[in-house]
């Protein structure tokens, strides 16, 4: 692949505490994620997955090393600039759906665009387009309590997509879903990646990691495996 990578992480370390209480959560992590890749980051509890996700998502800063997001060295940005990067360049999907309870699905999806100062009519058009992309346009007027857990998570995905960000970053997105809803969500990710979206998913579930094109395994803050794989489930879905 050519061009600027979406993520360019160089010799990243993150240390908490000092002396006898020092914890090295990340220890020399280097990786590149090219545009259009679908990457799963996995590892046992305490391996450094969450710390890496927080740094990739500009929610935390490394102790040493650097991270370029879409060519931008985020270590050189002010807090205000980092907030703009998080809002405009990264679409977040978390284990908790984090939808606002008493407003509709489409209003939830519109929220990131409101922070951009986009006019209401354009916000609604783009939010409906995102809901249509994940197969929930017919639930646009439903409030979160009127949707299943899987549908709520798909609304959260639509909200992450609506800003047309460079990176979709998902942290344990299937953690609160049953097997059927998990399959529906992973099918959405498959389709988004096939359409060119760059996806990084943090997961401890082998079946979720198997859906990606590339699997990165962390152990004690280090990358111990970085391999290409034939994604599971996609060919069956297409058959």
Residue frames as qw, qx, qy, qz and C-alpha x, y, z in Angstrom:
[[0.000, 0.888, 0.459, 0.000, 0.00, 0.00, 0.00],
 [0.419, 0.245, 0.000, 0.874, 1.12, 3.57, -0.66],
 [0.208, -0.727, -0.199, -0.623, 0.32, 7.01, 0.74],
 [0.134, -0.460, 0.531, -0.699, 0.11, 8.28, 4.29],
 [0.354, -0.224, -0.902, 0.102, -0.89, 5.57, 6.76],
 [0.442, -0.713, -0.312, -0.447, -3.92, 6.23, 8.94],
 [0.665, -0.734, 0.139, -0.020, -1.85, 5.26, 11.98],
 [0.663, 0.487, -0.419, 0.385, 1.93, 5.38, 12.31],
 [0.675, -0.723, 0.084, -0.116, 3.01, 4.37, 15.82],
 [0.598, 0.566, -0.449, 0.347, 6.71, 4.51, 16.62],
 [0.495, 0.125, -0.661, 0.549, 8.39, 2.88, 19.63],
 [0.442, -0.610, -0.099, -0.650, 5.51, 3.70, 21.94],
 [0.406, -0.099, -0.787, 0.454, 5.89, 3.26, 25.69],
 [0.423, -0.645, -0.103, -0.627, 3.46, 4.07, 28.48],
 [0.469, 0.003, -0.722, 0.509, 4.67, 3.87, 32.05],
 [0.483, -0.726, -0.200, -0.447, 2.53, 4.39, 35.14],
 [0.745, -0.662, 0.031, 0.069, 4.07, 5.06, 38.55],
 [0.385, 0.739, -0.502, 0.232, 7.79, 4.95, 39.29],
 [0.168, -0.514, 0.769, -0.342, 10.34, 2.97, 41.25],
 [0.175, -0.027, 0.969, -0.171, 8.91, -0.13, 42.89],
 [0.471, 0.483, 0.574, -0.465, 5.38, 0.75, 41.74],
 [0.216, 0.478, -0.461, -0.716, 6.29, 1.25, 38.07],
 [0.686, 0.318, 0.650, -0.081, 4.03, -0.48, 35.56],
 [0.005, -0.360, 0.568, 0.740, 5.11, -0.57, 31.91],
 [0.650, 0.406, 0.481, -0.426, 1.74, -0.89, 30.18],
 [0.766, 0.641, 0.030, 0.022, 3.27, -0.51, 26.70],
 [0.578, -0.589, 0.430, 0.366, 6.88, -1.36, 25.93],
 [0.163, -0.420, 0.630, 0.633, 8.22, -0.33, 22.52],
 [0.566, 0.489, 0.658, -0.082, 5.13, -0.76, 20.33],
 [0.053, 0.438, -0.428, -0.789, 5.65, 0.06, 16.65],
 [0.433, 0.380, 0.810, 0.108, 2.99, -0.43, 14.00],
 [0.163, 0.197, -0.305, -0.917, 1.44, 1.07, 10.88],
 [0.431, 0.470, 0.746, -0.192, -2.17, 0.82, 9.83],
 [0.118, -0.015, 0.523, 0.844, -2.73, 1.60, 6.18],
 [0.471, 0.190, 0.040, -0.861, -5.84, 3.15, 4.73],
 [0.755, 0.115, -0.383, -0.519, -8.57, 0.56, 4.24],
 [0.343, 0.175, -0.897, 0.215, -7.13, -2.04, 6.63],
 [0.750, -0.478, -0.141, -0.435, -9.25, -4.00, 9.11],
 [0.368, 0.376, -0.722, 0.448, -7.09, -4.72, 12.16],
 [0.753, -0.575, -0.242, -0.208, -7.93, -6.58, 15.36],
 [0.147, 0.550, -0.639, 0.518, -5.81, -6.04, 18.46],
 [0.849, -0.377, -0.286, -0.236, -6.11, -8.85, 20.97],
 [0.345, 0.361, -0.691, 0.523, -4.44, -10.16, 24.10],
 [0.500, -0.445, -0.714, 0.207, -5.19, -11.27, 27.63],
 [0.315, -0.921, -0.198, -0.113, -6.24, -8.95, 30.43],
 [0.513, -0.769, 0.208, 0.319, -3.33, -6.67, 31.32],
 [0.763, 0.180, 0.362, 0.504, -1.63, -7.08, 27.94],
 [0.217, -0.345, 0.135, 0.903, -1.86, -3.37, 27.09],
 [0.186, 0.494, 0.721, 0.449, -4.90, -3.39, 24.77],
 [0.102, -0.888, -0.444, 0.060, -6.83, -0.65, 26.56],
 [0.357, -0.685, 0.130, 0.622, -3.74, 1.52, 27.00],
 [0.322, -0.012, 0.608, 0.726, -2.98, 1.25, 23.28],
 [0.083, 0.678, 0.668, 0.295, -6.60, 2.05, 22.40],
 [0.211, -0.883, -0.270, 0.320, -6.53, 5.16, 24.61],
 [0.326, -0.521, 0.332, 0.716, -3.36, 6.42, 22.93],
 [0.251, 0.222, 0.716, 0.612, -4.57, 5.64, 19.40],
 [0.042, -0.761, -0.614, -0.207, -7.80, 7.46, 20.23],
 [0.190, 0.489, -0.131, 0.841, -5.94, 10.51, 21.61],
 [0.618, -0.687, -0.244, -0.295, -7.46, 9.87, 25.05],
 [0.730, -0.614, 0.146, 0.263, -4.02, 9.39, 26.66],
 [0.342, 0.857, -0.385, -0.002, -0.45, 10.35, 25.84],
 [0.917, 0.080, -0.298, 0.252, 2.60, 8.05, 25.63],
 [0.598, -0.722, 0.114, 0.330, 5.53, 8.30, 27.99],
 [0.183, -0.533, 0.555, 0.612, 7.93, 8.05, 25.05],
 [0.331, 0.212, 0.820, 0.415, 7.54, 7.44, 21.34],
 [0.233, 0.282, -0.086, -0.927, 5.07, 8.98, 18.93],
 [0.395, 0.435, 0.809, -0.024, 1.78, 8.47, 17.16],
 [0.121, 0.203, -0.338, -0.911, 0.80, 9.99, 13.84],
 [0.418, 0.477, 0.730, -0.254, -2.89, 9.95, 12.96],
 [0.517, 0.760, 0.377, 0.115, -3.58, 10.55, 9.28],
 [0.576, 0.499, -0.023, 0.647, -0.16, 12.19, 9.04],
 [0.208, -0.819, 0.095, -0.526, -0.66, 14.44, 12.09],
 [0.464, 0.117, -0.697, 0.534, 1.75, 14.09, 15.03],
 [0.480, -0.713, -0.406, -0.310, -0.79, 14.15, 17.84],
 [0.676, -0.390, -0.318, 0.538, 1.96, 14.57, 20.44],
 [0.303, 0.056, 0.038, 0.951, 2.47, 18.13, 19.24],
 [0.207, -0.577, -0.486, -0.622, -1.18, 19.18, 19.60],
 [0.194, -0.240, 0.439, -0.844, -2.79, 21.25, 22.33],
 [0.241, 0.234, 0.864, -0.374, -5.71, 19.88, 24.34],
 [0.484, 0.554, 0.190, -0.651, -8.12, 21.90, 22.20],
 [0.412, 0.494, -0.611, -0.461, -6.56, 20.56, 19.00],
 [0.003, 0.089, -0.994, 0.059, -6.71, 16.99, 20.35],
 [0.411, 0.377, 0.631, -0.539, -10.42, 17.44, 21.05],
 [0.531, 0.583, -0.171, -0.591, -10.94, 18.46, 17.42],
 [0.241, 0.374, -0.866, -0.228, -8.93, 15.44, 16.21],
 [0.196, 0.102, 0.932, -0.287, -11.04, 13.08, 18.33],
 [0.468, 0.510, 0.428, -0.581, -14.24, 14.62, 17.00],
 [0.524, 0.680, -0.178, -0.480, -13.27, 14.85, 13.32],
 [0.360, 0.547, -0.733, -0.182, -10.70, 12.14, 12.56],
 [0.080, 0.091, -0.974, 0.192, -11.78, 9.26, 14.83],
 [0.680, -0.273, -0.263, -0.628, -15.11, 7.47, 15.07],
 [0.093, -0.291, 0.848, -0.433, -15.37, 5.74, 18.45],
 [0.777, -0.243, -0.391, -0.429, -17.45, 2.66, 19.26],
 [0.114, -0.429, 0.751, -0.489, -17.29, 1.49, 22.87],
 [0.184, -0.161, -0.965, 0.094, -18.64, -1.50, 24.77],
 [0.099, 0.572, 0.584, -0.568, -21.19, 0.81, 26.38],
 [0.370, 0.619, 0.565, 0.401, -23.50, 2.25, 23.74],
 [0.258, -0.360, -0.148, 0.884, -23.50, 5.73, 25.36],
 [0.002, 0.502, 0.556, 0.662, -26.65, 6.90, 23.60],
 [0.171, -0.078, 0.317, -0.930, -28.65, 9.78, 25.05],
 [0.174, 0.237, 0.933, -0.207, -31.82, 8.13, 26.41],
 [0.292, 0.635, 0.585, -0.412, -34.69, 10.46, 25.56],
 [0.318, 0.649, -0.264, -0.638, -33.86, 11.50, 22.02],
 [0.902, 0.366, 0.082, -0.212, -34.30, 9.57, 18.79],
 [0.847, -0.058, 0.332, 0.410, -31.74, 7.41, 17.06],
 [0.524, 0.643, 0.197, 0.523, -31.25, 9.96, 14.30],
 [0.178, -0.947, 0.084, -0.253, -30.78, 12.77, 16.85],
 [0.763, -0.532, 0.300, 0.211, -28.11, 10.69, 18.61],
 [0.772, 0.221, 0.324, 0.499, -26.31, 10.17, 15.31],
 [0.261, 0.867, 0.146, 0.398, -26.46, 13.90, 14.54],
 [0.522, -0.831, -0.054, 0.186, -24.66, 14.93, 17.73],
 [0.652, -0.269, 0.244, 0.666, -21.04, 14.93, 16.46],
 [0.344, 0.500, 0.416, 0.677, -22.12, 17.09, 13.53],
 [0.229, -0.924, -0.284, -0.119, -23.69, 19.65, 15.86],
 [0.589, -0.650, 0.113, 0.466, -20.24, 20.17, 17.39],
 [0.525, 0.089, 0.433, 0.728, -18.96, 20.91, 13.87],
 [0.133, 0.490, 0.093, -0.856, -21.50, 23.71, 13.44],
 [0.018, 0.110, 0.801, 0.588, -23.21, 21.96, 10.53],
 [0.442, -0.049, -0.022, -0.895, -26.70, 23.24, 9.71],
 [0.602, -0.008, 0.648, -0.466, -29.67, 21.14, 10.88],
 [0.820, 0.432, 0.001, -0.375, -30.88, 20.06, 7.44],
 [0.528, 0.572, -0.628, 0.020, -27.42, 18.79, 6.46],
 [0.232, -0.352, 0.815, -0.396, -27.00, 17.09, 9.84],
 [0.752, 0.128, 0.457, -0.457, -30.26, 15.23, 9.35],
 [0.769, 0.532, -0.261, -0.238, -29.36, 14.20, 5.79],
 [0.338, 0.543, -0.751, 0.163, -25.98, 12.82, 6.83],
 [0.394, -0.230, 0.755, -0.472, -27.36, 11.10, 9.93],
 [0.835, 0.254, 0.243, -0.423, -30.07, 9.37, 7.91],
 [0.662, 0.575, -0.472, -0.094, -27.47, 8.28, 5.37],
 [0.046, 0.457, -0.832, 0.311, -25.36, 6.75, 8.17],
 [0.613, -0.023, 0.614, -0.496, -28.38, 4.95, 9.62],
 [0.835, 0.429, -0.066, -0.338, -29.24, 3.62, 6.17],
 [0.409, 0.598, -0.688, 0.043, -25.67, 2.36, 5.81],
 [0.040, -0.236, 0.903, -0.356, -26.01, 0.20, 8.92],
 [0.306, -0.249, -0.864, -0.313, -29.56, -0.92, 8.09],
 [0.173, -0.478, -0.711, 0.486, -31.53, 1.09, 10.64],
 [0.048, -0.139, -0.208, -0.967, -33.05, 3.93, 8.66],
 [0.476, -0.456, -0.580, -0.477, -36.49, 2.54, 9.52],
 [0.596, -0.545, -0.504, 0.306, -35.71, 2.96, 13.24],
 [0.330, 0.396, -0.081, 0.853, -34.57, 6.59, 12.96],
 [0.342, -0.579, -0.028, -0.739, -37.38, 7.95, 15.15],
 [0.821, -0.402, -0.406, 0.004, -37.05, 5.29, 17.85],
 [0.270, -0.820, 0.405, -0.300, -35.52, 6.20, 21.20],
 [0.207, 0.455, -0.856, 0.131, -32.79, 3.92, 22.61],
 [0.430, -0.086, 0.768, -0.466, -35.18, 2.11, 24.99],
 [0.785, 0.384, 0.171, -0.456, -37.25, 1.08, 21.95],
 [0.611, 0.583, -0.527, -0.101, -34.24, -0.64, 20.34],
 [0.966, -0.194, -0.111, 0.131, -32.52, -3.94, 21.11],
 [0.554, -0.680, 0.285, 0.386, -28.95, -3.96, 22.41],
 [0.624, 0.083, 0.527, 0.570, -27.64, -4.87, 18.99],
 [0.259, 0.796, 0.396, 0.378, -29.61, -2.06, 17.35],
 [0.295, -0.947, 0.006, 0.123, -28.34, 0.44, 19.92],
 [0.606, -0.436, 0.414, 0.520, -24.76, -0.58, 19.16],
 [0.504, 0.397, 0.532, 0.553, -25.40, -0.16, 15.44],
 [0.011, 0.962, 0.229, 0.150, -26.74, 3.35, 16.12],
 [0.489, -0.771, 0.233, 0.335, -23.46, 3.99, 17.97],
 [0.622, 0.001, 0.525, 0.581, -21.61, 2.81, 14.85],
 [0.298, 0.757, 0.433, 0.387, -23.67, 5.20, 12.70],
 [0.245, -0.965, -0.027, 0.085, -22.76, 8.02, 15.07],
 [0.599, -0.496, 0.406, 0.481, -19.08, 7.08, 14.67],
 [0.556, 0.267, 0.578, 0.535, -19.42, 7.09, 10.88],
 [0.209, 0.881, 0.424, -0.010, -21.31, 10.34, 10.42],
 [0.152, -0.889, 0.197, 0.385, -18.24, 12.59, 10.58],
 [0.811, 0.566, -0.113, 0.091, -16.57, 10.57, 7.79],
 [0.429, -0.793, 0.426, 0.065, -13.53, 10.12, 10.01],
 [0.384, 0.605, -0.688, -0.115, -10.25, 8.57, 8.91],
 [0.243, 0.175, -0.927, 0.227, -10.43, 5.80, 11.51],
 [0.751, -0.411, -0.198, -0.477, -13.18, 3.72, 13.09],
 [0.190, 0.352, -0.795, 0.456, -11.83, 2.67, 16.50],
 [0.763, -0.361, -0.283, -0.455, -13.90, 0.06, 18.34],
 [0.001, -0.412, 0.780, -0.470, -13.14, -1.01, 21.91],
 [0.098, 0.116, 0.956, -0.251, -14.75, -4.35, 22.85],
 [0.389, 0.020, -0.172, -0.905, -17.85, -3.39, 20.82],
 [0.654, -0.141, -0.641, -0.375, -19.48, -6.84, 21.19],
 [0.162, 0.162, -0.794, 0.563, -18.94, -7.09, 24.94],
 [0.371, 0.135, 0.537, -0.746, -22.61, -6.40, 25.80],
 [0.639, 0.267, -0.307, -0.654, -24.15, -8.27, 22.86],
 [0.828, -0.034, 0.539, -0.150, -25.51, -11.80, 22.46],
 [0.519, -0.119, 0.698, 0.479, -24.27, -14.04, 19.65],
 [0.412, 0.662, 0.585, 0.225, -26.96, -12.96, 17.15],
 [0.029, 0.990, 0.072, -0.115, -26.39, -9.24, 17.73],
 [0.455, -0.602, 0.482, 0.445, -22.63, -9.80, 17.61],
 [0.542, 0.189, 0.685, 0.450, -22.93, -11.41, 14.18],
 [0.266, 0.867, 0.405, 0.116, -25.10, -8.55, 12.92],
 [0.181, -0.937, 0.151, 0.256, -22.58, -5.96, 14.15],
 [0.513, -0.390, 0.604, 0.469, -19.59, -7.81, 12.69],
 [0.514, 0.491, 0.619, 0.334, -21.40, -8.05, 9.36],
 [0.106, 0.982, 0.149, -0.040, -21.76, -4.26, 9.44],
 [0.360, -0.750, 0.421, 0.363, -18.02, -3.92, 10.07],
 [0.616, 0.053, 0.670, 0.412, -17.32, -6.33, 7.17],
 [0.397, 0.752, 0.472, 0.233, -19.43, -4.20, 4.83],
 [0.090, -0.982, 0.050, 0.159, -17.89, -0.93, 6.01],
 [0.482, -0.535, 0.548, 0.425, -14.38, -2.27, 5.49],
 [0.576, 0.312, 0.657, 0.373, -15.32, -3.61, 2.04],
 [0.244, 0.908, 0.306, 0.151, -16.43, -0.06, 1.21],
 [0.505, 0.582, -0.186, 0.609, -12.99, 1.27, 2.21],
 [0.446, -0.830, 0.097, -0.322, -13.31, 2.16, 5.89],
 [0.415, 0.392, -0.700, 0.430, -10.23, 1.73, 8.08],
 [0.754, -0.539, -0.124, -0.353, -11.15, -0.22, 11.22],
 [0.290, 0.331, -0.780, 0.444, -9.17, -1.03, 14.34],
 [0.750, -0.458, -0.228, -0.420, -11.04, -3.22, 16.81],
 [0.021, -0.441, 0.772, -0.458, -9.81, -4.02, 20.33],
 [0.851, -0.183, -0.175, -0.461, -11.13, -7.37, 21.51],
 [0.307, -0.429, 0.828, -0.188, -10.43, -10.33, 23.76],
 [0.810, 0.210, 0.440, -0.325, -12.83, -12.56, 21.81],
 [0.396, -0.229, 0.744, 0.487, -11.11, -14.88, 19.27],
 [0.412, 0.534, 0.718, 0.171, -14.19, -15.02, 17.05],
 [0.136, 0.953, 0.148, -0.228, -14.27, -11.24, 16.76],
 [0.242, -0.705, 0.494, 0.448, -10.56, -11.00, 16.02],
 [0.534, 0.055, 0.775, 0.332, -10.92, -13.68, 13.34],
 [0.436, 0.777, 0.451, -0.042, -13.09, -11.34, 11.24],
 [0.001, -0.905, 0.217, 0.366, -10.22, -8.91, 10.62],
 [0.767, 0.601, -0.206, 0.090, -7.65, -9.05, 7.81],
 [0.430, 0.493, -0.542, 0.528, -4.81, -8.54, 10.27],
 [0.750, -0.603, -0.269, -0.048, -4.37, -9.76, 13.83],
 [0.236, 0.602, -0.494, 0.582, -2.07, -8.05, 16.33],
 [0.777, -0.477, -0.408, 0.034, -1.50, -9.80, 19.65],
 [0.022, -0.755, 0.393, -0.524, -0.14, -8.00, 22.71],
 [0.838, -0.352, -0.382, 0.167, 1.55, -9.58, 25.70],
 [0.588, -0.548, -0.150, 0.575, 3.05, -7.60, 28.60],
 [0.031, 0.872, 0.006, -0.489, 2.84, -4.40, 26.58],
 [0.117, -0.471, 0.663, 0.570, 4.65, -5.75, 23.52],
 [0.775, 0.383, -0.170, -0.472, 3.50, -6.95, 20.12],
 [0.501, -0.324, 0.800, 0.062, 4.20, -10.69, 20.02],
 [0.453, 0.287, 0.783, 0.314, 2.30, -11.40, 16.79],
 [0.310, 0.612, -0.021, -0.728, 1.35, -9.29, 13.78],
 [0.305, -0.014, 0.881, 0.362, -0.02, -11.45, 11.00],
 [0.473, 0.144, -0.339, -0.800, -2.29, -11.37, 7.98],
 [0.328, 0.101, 0.917, -0.203, -5.18, -13.80, 7.99],
 [0.198, -0.269, -0.715, -0.614, -8.09, -14.95, 5.87],
 [0.352, -0.158, 0.339, -0.858, -11.07, -13.32, 7.59],
 [0.041, 0.214, 0.970, -0.105, -13.55, -15.80, 9.03],
 [0.222, 0.563, 0.648, -0.462, -17.22, -15.52, 8.17],
 [0.214, 0.553, -0.153, -0.791, -17.07, -13.19, 5.19],
 [0.188, 0.167, -0.807, -0.535, -17.15, -15.76, 2.43],
 [0.002, 0.349, 0.928, -0.129, -19.97, -17.62, 4.12],
 [0.169, 0.610, 0.387, -0.670, -21.93, -14.39, 4.35],
 [0.236, 0.503, -0.379, -0.740, -21.35, -13.65, 0.69],
 [0.063, -0.023, 0.956, 0.284, -22.31, -17.14, -0.49]]
